[in-house]
Amino acid sequence: MLPPLDAQQRAHSERLAALVRAQLIEAGGWLSFERFMDLALYAPGLGYYSAGSAKLGPGGDFVTAPELSDLFSRCIARQCAAVLEATGGEILELGAGTGRLAAAVLSELAALDRLPGRYAILEVSADLAQRQRAHIARLPEALRQRITWLERLPEQPVRGVMLANEVADALPCRRFRREGTGINELGVALADGEPHRFVEKERAPDASLARAYAELLRDLPDPLPVGYTSELCLRADAWIASLAACLDRGLLLLCDYGLPRRHYYHPQRTGGTLRCHYRQLAHDDPFINLGVQDITAWVDFTRIAAAGHSAGLEVQGFATQAAFLLGCGIEELVLESGEGIEHARRAAEARRLLMPEEMGEAFKVMALARDLDIPLAGFVLQDLRHLL
Ligand SMILES: C[S@@+](CC[C@H](N)C(=O)[O-])C[C@H]1O[C@@H](n2cnc3c(N)ncnc32)[C@H](O)[C@@H]1O
């Protein structure tokens, strides 16, 4: 059972619902799920990421790897250090959450004597950008001064590393259901006789979704059964293309929960991967708690790889989070963390990051590279590229 909203959250949620309702009516009574998710997460001042709820961390709705432990960020930093040594240049982080990853990566790079010239953050949420600034303000001046916030992707080509942890899963996605000989697109409408309740409604897919579905089918060994419902993130293509377009030389490192296409669209995964997160509880109803709960879908890493490839990037690594962190030396970092309670705490954090039933297996790390010919420690223990 989900905890009830307080009065302030209810009022907030009703304001966002009114906006969605108005757009829905203006659009003739139906919105694609992608448009609905866009409004639910990013409507200015009202969407989940745009507004002021706690969101990440133990007091929020979900915990990401950098929130769970700096061990994650220190491993990422070690991988960045190797790339920066080859390329020089900078780090650009997309969607930096509370700023914990940025702070911990910079601190580790300072300890490794491999600081980048600049650490830029591109964040779409004004609320989170403010929280990032507050977190970064606690860093020593020598680190703080390297961090800068961008309004859009840089015009100057980037050399170095681009990082995105749990950003691809927050991109609004389309939803579809197998029907008859093809698919219908799932969208949102108002319930008959209940104009304040949103419900799922199907219609014929538009050309872009129909095309993407046909491409998908070509990659799958088995047809999908009638009634099969899932997600397809068309926006990922343009997002990866835009990042690739400004990566001159170096690595785009993506960490997220997801699967290669054949596993993502497994015939038995009949309900798809869409999940909502509210106060550390996961459920699958995106139409409630509007603006106060997160909505995400798993990442089809085959789509990401293909988009990278089309943009001239090479997939240099694809592994589970556990294999990546072990390759980057997480065990050594735990051993170095002293004795007694501190060591036990670190070991427990590492277990949550590594264990298959926690974050170790569902989360994957993908390295997309341009003009980079160096061994990547995070991918020496496992190579899952053949599954893409
Ligand atoms: C699930 S949170 C992850 C935050 C952080 N990376 C972490 O791991 O704790 C998703 C983040 O991506 C941001 N975001 C979503 N779409 C984005 C985009 N197109 N470009 C940059 N940031 C984006 C959100 O505002 C939020 O900061």
The ligand as an ORCA input file, in Angstrom:
! r2SCAN-3c Opt
* xyz 0 1
  C      16.967      9.283    -12.079
  S      17.715     10.853    -11.952
  C      19.415     10.394    -11.783
  C      20.259     11.449    -11.116
  C      21.731     11.153    -10.921
  N      22.423     10.946    -12.164
  C      21.944      9.970     -9.997
  O      22.363      8.931    -10.475
  O      21.691     10.113     -8.795
  C      17.601     11.475    -13.594
  C      18.316     12.798    -13.813
  O      18.373     13.104    -15.201
  C      17.958     14.455    -15.418
  N      17.561     14.519    -16.831
  C      16.490     13.960    -17.429
  N      16.520     14.171    -18.770
  C      17.677     14.841    -19.021
  C      18.304     15.327    -20.214
  N      17.744     15.170    -21.403
  N      19.497     15.949    -20.092
  C      20.072     16.119    -18.889
  N      19.518     15.690    -17.734
  C      18.342     15.055    -17.799
  C      16.922     14.639    -14.323
  O      16.600     15.956    -14.071
  C      17.663     13.978    -13.160
  O      18.682     14.797    -12.628
*
